[in-house]
């Protein structure tokens, strides 16, 4: 876990391009941090408490300042299971307000129970979900230690509670899982139509350097956002046509042209599931 500096005092650690497992400790997502005059602002907290401890140690090698704030881009397990490490040391947690609906849900409970089995010993009975201390409805600008943080709610998209973090004075944006780089996105139960709208909102901004939720940072932000957008559009177009024509999913999947994405990491692991979930979504949209 080696921090990568993308601007003065702005870093991130990069997770591996894989599904979460006990072998990789659920280190599959990125987390960013900004060293300010008053302390460290963290963006996401990784996928397990031990990983968060490693992140805390990595930060401590760069500065003795404490982590004072943690901004959550969304409440997916690989981004938040490390939150308790920073919350227990006094950090203020900030997240988008729709996260309040997820935390007490059966989905969140079942996911944590499953993770305690499949990700042990990284996730165990002591691992808990942490609610935000401050909930953001739409937009919020924070001035912390001489740095300006612009928080922009962009969900529902990848999740209901997507939140982007912009540092306009440095030209850096952390966008969580609204963008995947160098791998097939995880679509899951996402509202892909709304996700495309969120990407259009990002593409309308002046973007310089972008740190995605997964994959390396990029100075070609527009091209990388466009690739995620194109993937979602292709899924909806090909699965939407199949749903309208009442084609069985297996037949529709076999007929579709996925050649543009076949060489990307996690194509075999994630793409068919993405296509199937999109097929079901398009059936519901056509009802």
C-alpha positions as CSV (number, residue, x, y, z in Angstrom):
1,X,0.0,0.0,0.0
2,X,2.1,2.9,-1.3
3,X,0.5,6.3,-1.5
4,X,0.6,7.9,-5.0
5,X,0.9,11.7,-5.0
6,X,-1.3,13.4,-7.8
7,X,-1.0,17.0,-6.6
8,X,0.8,18.8,-3.7
9,X,-0.4,17.0,-0.6
10,X,-3.0,15.0,-2.5
11,X,-2.6,11.2,-2.5
12,X,-4.4,7.9,-3.1
13,X,-3.8,4.2,-2.6
14,X,-4.8,1.9,-5.4
15,X,-6.6,-1.4,-4.9
16,X,-6.1,-4.4,-7.1
17,X,-8.2,-5.1,-10.2
18,X,-10.0,-8.2,-8.7
19,X,-13.0,-9.3,-6.9
20,X,-12.8,-9.0,-3.1
21,X,-11.4,-12.1,-1.4
22,X,-9.6,-13.3,1.7
23,X,-6.5,-13.5,-0.4
24,X,-6.4,-9.8,-1.2
25,X,-8.0,-8.6,2.0
26,X,-10.8,-6.8,0.0
27,X,-8.2,-4.3,-1.1
28,X,-10.0,-3.8,-4.5
29,X,-10.9,-0.1,-4.2
30,X,-9.0,3.2,-4.0
31,X,-8.9,5.6,-1.1
32,X,-7.6,9.2,-1.3
33,X,-6.3,11.6,1.2
34,X,-5.4,15.3,1.4
35,X,-2.9,16.7,3.9
36,X,-4.1,20.2,5.0
37,X,-2.8,22.7,7.5
38,X,-5.2,21.4,10.1
39,X,-5.2,17.6,9.5
40,X,-5.8,14.9,6.9
41,X,-9.1,14.6,4.9
42,X,-9.6,11.0,3.8
43,X,-11.8,10.0,0.9
44,X,-13.2,6.5,1.5
45,X,-11.7,4.1,4.0
46,X,-11.1,0.8,2.1
47,X,-12.7,-2.6,2.5
48,X,-11.7,-3.9,6.0
49,X,-10.5,-2.6,9.3
50,X,-7.0,-4.1,8.9
51,X,-6.6,-2.4,5.5
52,X,-7.7,0.9,7.2
53,X,-5.0,0.4,9.8
54,X,-2.4,-0.1,7.0
55,X,-3.7,3.1,5.3
56,X,-3.5,5.0,8.6
57,X,0.2,3.8,9.0
58,X,0.9,4.9,5.4
59,X,-0.5,8.4,6.1
60,X,1.5,8.6,9.3
61,X,4.7,8.0,7.4
62,X,4.0,11.2,5.4
63,X,2.6,13.5,8.2
64,X,2.0,13.4,12.0
65,X,-1.3,15.1,11.5
66,X,-4.5,13.1,12.4
67,X,-7.3,12.2,10.0
68,X,-9.9,14.7,11.0
69,X,-12.6,14.0,8.3
70,X,-13.6,11.0,6.2
71,X,-15.7,11.7,3.1
72,X,-17.6,8.6,1.8
73,X,-18.2,8.4,-1.9
74,X,-20.8,5.7,-1.4
75,X,-21.7,3.0,1.1
76,X,-20.4,-0.1,-0.8
77,X,-18.5,-2.6,1.4
78,X,-15.1,-2.2,-0.3
79,X,-15.1,1.5,0.5
80,X,-16.5,1.7,4.0
81,X,-15.7,-1.4,6.1
82,X,-12.6,0.5,7.3
83,X,-14.5,3.5,8.5
84,X,-14.5,2.4,12.2
85,X,-10.7,2.8,12.4
86,X,-10.9,6.5,11.8
87,X,-14.2,7.1,13.5
88,X,-12.9,5.6,16.7
89,X,-10.0,8.0,16.6
90,X,-12.3,11.1,16.4
91,X,-12.7,11.7,12.6
92,X,-15.9,13.2,11.4
93,X,-17.6,11.1,8.7
94,X,-19.4,12.8,5.9
95,X,-21.7,11.1,3.3
96,X,-24.6,11.6,1.0
97,X,-28.0,11.5,2.8
98,X,-29.4,8.5,1.0
99,X,-26.8,6.4,2.8
100,X,-29.1,6.6,5.8
101,X,-31.6,4.3,4.0
102,X,-28.9,1.7,3.2
103,X,-27.3,1.3,6.7
104,X,-30.3,-0.3,8.5
105,X,-31.4,-2.3,5.4
106,X,-31.4,-6.1,5.1
107,X,-29.1,-5.8,2.2
108,X,-26.4,-4.1,4.3
109,X,-26.9,-6.7,7.1
110,X,-26.7,-9.7,4.8
111,X,-23.7,-8.3,3.0
112,X,-21.8,-7.8,6.3
113,X,-22.7,-11.3,7.5
114,X,-21.5,-12.8,4.2
115,X,-18.3,-10.8,4.3
116,X,-17.5,-12.1,7.8
117,X,-17.4,-15.5,6.2
118,X,-15.8,-14.9,2.8
119,X,-13.4,-12.2,3.9
120,X,-12.3,-13.6,7.2
121,X,-10.0,-12.7,9.0
122,X,-10.0,-9.2,7.4
123,X,-13.7,-8.8,8.2
124,X,-15.0,-10.4,11.4
125,X,-17.6,-10.0,14.2
126,X,-16.0,-6.8,15.3
127,X,-16.4,-5.1,11.9
128,X,-19.4,-2.7,11.9
129,X,-21.1,-0.2,9.6
130,X,-20.5,3.4,10.6
131,X,-23.1,6.1,10.0
132,X,-22.1,9.6,8.9
133,X,-21.9,12.4,11.4
134,X,-22.9,14.8,8.6
135,X,-25.2,14.0,5.7
136,X,-25.0,15.9,2.4
137,X,-28.3,16.4,0.5
138,X,-27.0,18.0,-2.7
139,X,-23.9,20.1,-2.6
140,X,-21.6,21.2,0.2
141,X,-18.4,23.2,0.2
142,X,-15.9,22.7,3.0
143,X,-12.9,24.8,3.8
144,X,-10.5,22.7,5.8
145,X,-6.9,23.7,6.7
146,X,-6.6,26.0,3.7
147,X,-8.1,23.5,1.2
148,X,-11.4,23.8,-0.5
149,X,-13.5,20.6,-1.0
150,X,-16.6,20.8,-3.2
151,X,-18.9,17.8,-2.5
152,X,-21.5,17.0,-5.2
153,X,-24.3,14.5,-4.8
154,X,-24.7,12.5,-8.1
155,X,-26.9,9.6,-7.1
156,X,-28.9,7.7,-7.7
157,X,-26.4,6.3,-10.2
158,X,-23.9,3.6,-9.4
159,X,-25.6,3.7,-5.9
160,X,-28.3,5.9,-4.5
161,X,-25.8,7.8,-2.4
162,X,-23.0,8.6,-4.9
163,X,-20.9,11.6,-3.9
164,X,-18.1,13.2,-5.9
165,X,-15.3,15.3,-4.2
166,X,-13.7,18.1,-6.2
167,X,-10.6,20.1,-5.3
168,X,-11.1,22.9,-7.8
169,X,-7.9,24.8,-6.9
170,X,-5.8,21.8,-7.7
171,X,-7.9,20.4,-10.6
172,X,-8.4,17.0,-8.8
173,X,-11.7,15.1,-8.6
174,X,-12.4,11.9,-6.6
175,X,-15.5,10.3,-8.1
176,X,-15.8,6.9,-6.4
177,X,-17.4,4.2,-8.5
178,X,-19.0,6.6,-10.9
179,X,-15.9,5.8,-12.9
180,X,-14.0,2.5,-13.3
181,X,-10.6,2.7,-15.1
182,X,-8.8,-0.2,-16.7
183,X,-11.5,-2.8,-15.8
184,X,-15.1,-3.7,-16.3
185,X,-17.4,-1.7,-14.1
186,X,-19.5,-3.4,-11.4
187,X,-23.0,-2.5,-12.3
188,X,-24.9,-4.6,-9.8
189,X,-28.4,-3.2,-9.1
190,X,-27.4,0.3,-10.3
191,X,-29.8,2.6,-12.1
192,X,-27.8,2.7,-15.3
193,X,-30.0,5.3,-16.9
194,X,-29.4,7.7,-14.0
195,X,-25.7,6.7,-13.9
196,X,-25.4,7.9,-17.5
197,X,-27.0,11.2,-16.5
198,X,-24.5,11.5,-13.6
199,X,-21.6,10.9,-16.0
200,X,-22.9,13.6,-18.3
201,X,-22.9,16.0,-15.4
202,X,-19.3,15.2,-14.7
203,X,-18.4,15.5,-18.4
204,X,-19.9,19.0,-18.4
205,X,-17.4,20.1,-15.7
206,X,-13.9,21.3,-16.4
207,X,-11.9,18.2,-15.5
208,X,-8.2,17.8,-15.2
209,X,-7.0,14.9,-13.0
210,X,-9.5,12.2,-11.9
211,X,-9.1,9.5,-9.3
212,X,-11.7,6.7,-9.9
213,X,-13.0,4.3,-7.3
214,X,-11.2,1.5,-9.0
215,X,-8.1,1.7,-11.3
216,X,-5.3,4.2,-11.7
217,X,-5.7,8.0,-11.8
218,X,-5.9,9.7,-15.1
219,X,-5.2,13.0,-16.7
220,X,-7.5,12.0,-19.6
221,X,-10.6,12.3,-17.4
222,X,-13.0,12.9,-20.2
223,X,-11.9,9.9,-22.2
224,X,-12.1,7.6,-19.2
225,X,-15.5,8.8,-18.1
226,X,-16.7,8.4,-21.7
227,X,-15.5,4.7,-21.7
228,X,-17.6,4.0,-18.6
229,X,-20.5,5.8,-20.2
230,X,-20.2,3.9,-23.5
231,X,-20.2,0.6,-21.6
232,X,-23.4,1.5,-19.9
233,X,-25.0,2.7,-23.1
234,X,-24.0,-0.5,-24.9
235,X,-25.4,-2.7,-22.1
236,X,-28.7,-0.8,-22.2
237,X,-28.9,-0.8,-26.0
238,X,-28.2,-4.5,-26.5
239,X,-30.1,-5.8,-23.5
240,X,-32.9,-3.3,-24.1
241,X,-33.4,-4.6,-27.7
242,X,-33.5,-8.2,-26.4
243,X,-36.0,-7.3,-23.7
244,X,-38.3,-5.6,-26.2
245,X,-38.0,-8.5,-28.6
246,X,-38.6,-11.0,-25.8
247,X,-35.4,-12.8,-26.6
248,X,-34.2,-15.2,-23.8
249,X,-31.2,-13.8,-22.0
250,X,-28.7,-16.5,-23.0
251,X,-29.6,-16.1,-26.7
252,X,-29.4,-12.3,-26.5
253,X,-26.0,-12.4,-24.7
254,X,-24.5,-14.8,-27.3
255,X,-25.7,-12.6,-30.2
256,X,-24.4,-9.3,-28.7
257,X,-21.0,-7.8,-29.7
258,X,-18.9,-7.4,-26.6
259,X,-15.5,-7.2,-28.5
260,X,-14.7,-3.7,-27.3
261,X,-14.7,-4.8,-23.7
262,X,-13.6,-8.4,-23.9
263,X,-9.9,-7.7,-23.2
264,X,-10.5,-5.6,-20.0
265,X,-9.8,-7.1,-16.6
266,X,-12.8,-8.7,-14.9
267,X,-14.7,-9.2,-18.1
268,X,-15.1,-12.9,-17.4
269,X,-15.9,-12.3,-13.7
270,X,-18.3,-9.3,-14.0
271,X,-19.6,-8.7,-17.5
272,X,-22.2,-11.5,-17.9
273,X,-23.7,-10.5,-14.5
274,X,-23.8,-6.9,-15.6
275,X,-25.5,-7.8,-18.8
276,X,-28.1,-10.0,-16.9
277,X,-28.9,-7.3,-14.4
278,X,-29.3,-4.8,-17.2
279,X,-31.6,-7.2,-19.1
280,X,-33.8,-7.4,-16.0
281,X,-33.7,-3.7,-15.6
282,X,-34.7,-3.1,-19.2
283,X,-37.6,-5.5,-18.8
284,X,-38.9,-3.5,-15.9
285,X,-38.4,-0.2,-17.7
286,X,-40.5,-1.5,-20.6
287,X,-43.4,-2.6,-18.4
